[in-house]
């Protein structure tokens, strides 16, 4: 099995390193979105052609979605 760079030096196989990179990208995208990052900007950073692909990487907590809804949606203020 192929080993590369720092992952190889750490004894991590290439497939494991790839999974770790994907998880890191997902975590960063989620944190950016939760802190007000624009999903289109995040889409460009991740290099996704389709927005629905980016949405897979963003696990936004339902509590935060409710807070944003209550704060910004016109019907929530009635």
C-alpha positions as CSV (number, residue, x, y, z in Angstrom):
1,X,0.0,0.0,0.0
2,X,1.3,3.5,-0.9
3,X,2.4,5.8,1.9
4,X,2.9,9.6,1.3
5,X,4.4,12.6,3.0
6,X,3.7,13.2,6.7
7,X,1.0,10.5,6.7
8,X,3.6,8.0,5.6
9,X,6.0,9.1,8.2
10,X,3.3,8.7,10.8
11,X,2.6,5.2,9.6
12,X,-0.8,6.1,8.2
13,X,-1.8,4.4,5.0
14,X,-2.9,6.5,2.0
15,X,-6.5,5.5,2.2
16,X,-6.7,6.4,5.9
17,X,-5.0,9.8,5.1
18,X,-7.7,10.4,2.4
19,X,-10.5,9.8,4.9
20,X,-8.9,12.1,7.4
21,X,-8.6,14.9,4.8
22,X,-12.3,14.4,3.9
23,X,-13.3,14.6,7.6
24,X,-11.2,17.7,8.0
25,X,-12.8,19.4,5.0
26,X,-16.3,18.5,6.4
27,X,-15.4,19.9,9.8
28,X,-14.0,23.1,8.4
29,X,-17.0,23.6,6.1
30,X,-19.4,23.0,9.0
31,X,-17.6,25.5,11.3
32,X,-17.5,28.1,8.6
33,X,-21.2,27.7,7.9
34,X,-22.1,27.8,11.6
35,X,-20.1,31.0,12.0
36,X,-21.9,32.8,9.2
37,X,-19.9,31.7,6.1
38,X,-21.8,31.8,2.8
39,X,-22.5,28.4,1.5
40,X,-21.6,29.4,-2.0
41,X,-18.2,30.6,-0.8
42,X,-17.7,27.3,1.0
43,X,-18.7,25.5,-2.2
44,X,-15.9,27.2,-4.1
45,X,-13.4,26.5,-1.4
46,X,-14.2,22.8,-1.4
47,X,-14.2,22.8,-5.3
48,X,-17.7,21.4,-5.6
49,X,-19.5,21.8,-8.9
50,X,-22.9,21.4,-7.3
51,X,-24.3,23.0,-4.2
52,X,-26.0,19.8,-3.0
53,X,-22.5,18.2,-2.7
54,X,-21.4,21.0,-0.4
55,X,-24.5,20.6,1.7
56,X,-23.5,17.0,2.4
57,X,-20.4,18.3,4.1
58,X,-22.2,20.8,6.3
59,X,-23.8,19.3,9.4
60,X,-25.5,22.3,10.9
61,X,-27.1,21.8,14.3
62,X,-30.9,22.0,14.3
63,X,-30.7,24.3,17.3
64,X,-28.7,26.8,15.4
65,X,-31.1,26.6,12.4
66,X,-34.0,27.3,14.7
67,X,-32.2,30.3,16.2
68,X,-31.4,31.7,12.7
69,X,-35.0,31.1,11.6
70,X,-36.4,32.9,14.7
71,X,-34.0,35.8,14.3
72,X,-34.4,36.3,10.5
73,X,-37.7,34.9,9.1
74,X,-40.6,37.4,8.9
75,X,-43.2,34.8,9.9
76,X,-41.2,33.9,13.1
77,X,-41.7,37.5,14.4
78,X,-45.5,37.4,14.2
